[in-house]
Amino acid sequence: MEHKIHQEGNVKQFREMPGIKQEALTLDLGDDWNQKKVSLLEQKEIIEDPLLKRISEVLKIPVEAFQNFNEEQAINIISNTFHDFKDNSVASAMNYNCTFNPIDKIVELYDEKIALYERMLKEKDEMMERLIEKG
């Protein structure tokens, strides 16, 4: 007997995250699917492996995400990673430290601009010399 997984609600959550409608999912799953069938699927506690694999391919989400998704754990991760700015705390996922010196970048861009200008002048002078030689 093939391995079955408790998936009640996971398909719906993963479908809704990117804003995919049930009707769009039916089109991707094939001709034998309709909106009612997708609605029933999203309420199933157990989804067979081949169907779960097909849904995974359509939604471009790894099968493991459906198998291991736990809404409570996801909420805990999010709430422990980000903080409210009202108490002047900083979100731990943000990095405000610059990894380069902005003035160095400006000087680098200026040097590149000068080098480009000098190359253009040199090419113009060479072109003028060729035109004079031909004339």
C-alpha positions as CSV (number, residue, x, y, z in Angstrom):
1,M,0.0,0.0,0.0
2,E,1.4,3.4,-0.9
3,H,2.4,5.9,1.8
4,K,-0.3,8.5,2.6
5,I,0.2,11.9,4.3
6,H,-2.2,14.1,6.3
7,Q,-2.6,17.2,4.1
8,E,-5.8,18.8,5.2
9,G,-5.6,22.5,4.4
10,N,-2.0,22.5,3.2
11,V,-2.9,22.5,-0.5
12,K,-5.3,25.4,-0.1
13,Q,-2.7,27.4,1.9
14,F,0.0,26.9,-0.7
15,R,-2.4,27.7,-3.5
16,E,-3.5,30.9,-1.9
17,M,-0.1,32.2,-0.9
18,P,0.8,33.3,-4.5
19,G,-2.9,34.2,-5.2
20,I,-3.8,31.2,-7.4
21,K,-7.5,30.7,-7.7
22,Q,-9.0,27.2,-7.7
23,E,-10.1,27.6,-11.3
24,A,-6.5,28.2,-12.4
25,L,-5.3,25.1,-10.5
26,T,-8.0,23.1,-12.3
27,L,-6.6,24.2,-15.7
28,D,-3.1,23.1,-14.7
29,L,-4.2,19.8,-13.2
30,G,-6.0,18.7,-16.4
31,D,-9.3,18.2,-18.2
32,D,-10.7,15.8,-15.6
33,W,-10.5,18.5,-12.9
34,N,-13.0,21.2,-11.9
35,Q,-13.4,23.8,-9.2
36,K,-15.6,21.5,-7.0
37,K,-13.0,18.7,-7.3
38,V,-10.2,21.0,-6.2
39,S,-12.4,22.3,-3.3
40,L,-12.9,18.7,-2.1
41,L,-9.2,18.0,-2.5
42,E,-8.3,20.9,-0.3
43,Q,-10.5,19.4,2.4
44,K,-9.0,15.9,2.2
45,E,-7.1,14.7,5.2
46,I,-5.1,12.3,3.1
47,I,-3.7,12.9,-0.4
48,E,-2.2,10.0,-2.4
49,D,1.5,10.4,-3.3
50,P,1.1,10.6,-7.1
51,L,-1.6,13.3,-6.8
52,L,0.5,15.2,-4.2
53,K,3.5,15.0,-6.6
54,R,1.4,16.4,-9.4
55,I,0.1,19.3,-7.3
56,S,3.7,19.9,-6.2
57,E,4.8,20.2,-9.8
58,V,1.9,22.5,-10.7
59,L,2.4,24.9,-7.8
60,K,6.2,24.6,-8.1
61,I,6.5,23.7,-4.4
62,P,8.5,20.8,-3.1
63,V,6.4,17.8,-2.0
64,E,8.2,18.0,1.4
65,A,6.6,21.4,2.0
66,F,3.2,19.8,1.8
67,Q,4.3,16.9,3.9
68,N,6.0,18.9,6.7
69,F,4.0,22.2,6.7
70,N,2.8,23.1,10.2
71,E,1.0,26.4,10.4
72,E,1.7,26.9,14.1
73,Q,5.4,26.4,13.6
74,A,5.4,28.8,10.6
75,I,3.7,31.5,12.7
76,N,6.2,30.9,15.6
77,I,9.1,31.3,13.2
78,I,7.7,34.5,11.7
79,S,6.9,36.0,15.1
80,N,10.3,35.1,16.5
81,T,12.2,36.5,13.5
82,F,10.5,39.9,13.1
83,H,9.8,42.4,15.8
84,D,7.4,45.3,16.1
85,F,9.0,48.7,15.4
86,K,6.8,50.5,18.0
87,D,9.2,49.6,20.8
88,N,12.2,50.8,18.7
89,S,13.5,47.3,18.1
90,V,15.0,46.3,14.8
91,A,13.8,43.4,12.7
92,S,16.5,40.7,12.9
93,A,16.2,39.9,9.2
94,M,17.3,43.4,8.2
95,N,20.9,44.4,7.8
96,Y,21.6,48.1,7.9
97,N,25.4,47.7,7.8
98,C,26.8,48.7,4.4
99,T,29.3,46.2,3.1
100,F,31.1,48.8,1.0
101,N,32.2,52.4,1.3
102,P,29.8,54.5,-0.8
103,I,32.4,57.2,-1.4
104,D,34.7,54.5,-2.8
105,K,32.0,53.5,-5.2
106,I,31.4,57.1,-6.3
107,V,35.2,57.5,-7.0
108,E,35.2,54.2,-8.9
109,L,32.3,55.3,-11.1
110,Y,34.0,58.7,-11.7
111,D,37.2,57.0,-12.7
112,E,35.3,54.7,-15.1
113,K,33.6,57.7,-16.6
114,I,36.9,59.5,-17.2
115,A,38.4,56.4,-18.7
116,L,35.5,56.0,-21.0
117,Y,35.7,59.7,-22.0
118,E,39.4,59.3,-22.8
119,R,38.8,56.2,-24.9
120,M,36.1,58.1,-26.9
121,L,38.5,61.0,-27.5
122,K,41.2,58.6,-28.7
123,E,38.8,56.9,-31.1
124,K,37.6,60.3,-32.4
125,D,41.3,61.3,-33.0
126,E,42.0,58.1,-34.8
127,M,39.0,58.4,-36.9
128,M,39.9,62.0,-37.8
129,E,43.4,60.9,-38.8
130,R,42.0,58.1,-41.1
131,L,39.7,60.6,-42.7
132,I,42.5,63.1,-43.4
133,E,44.7,60.3,-44.8
134,K,41.9,59.3,-47.3
135,G,41.1,62.9,-48.2
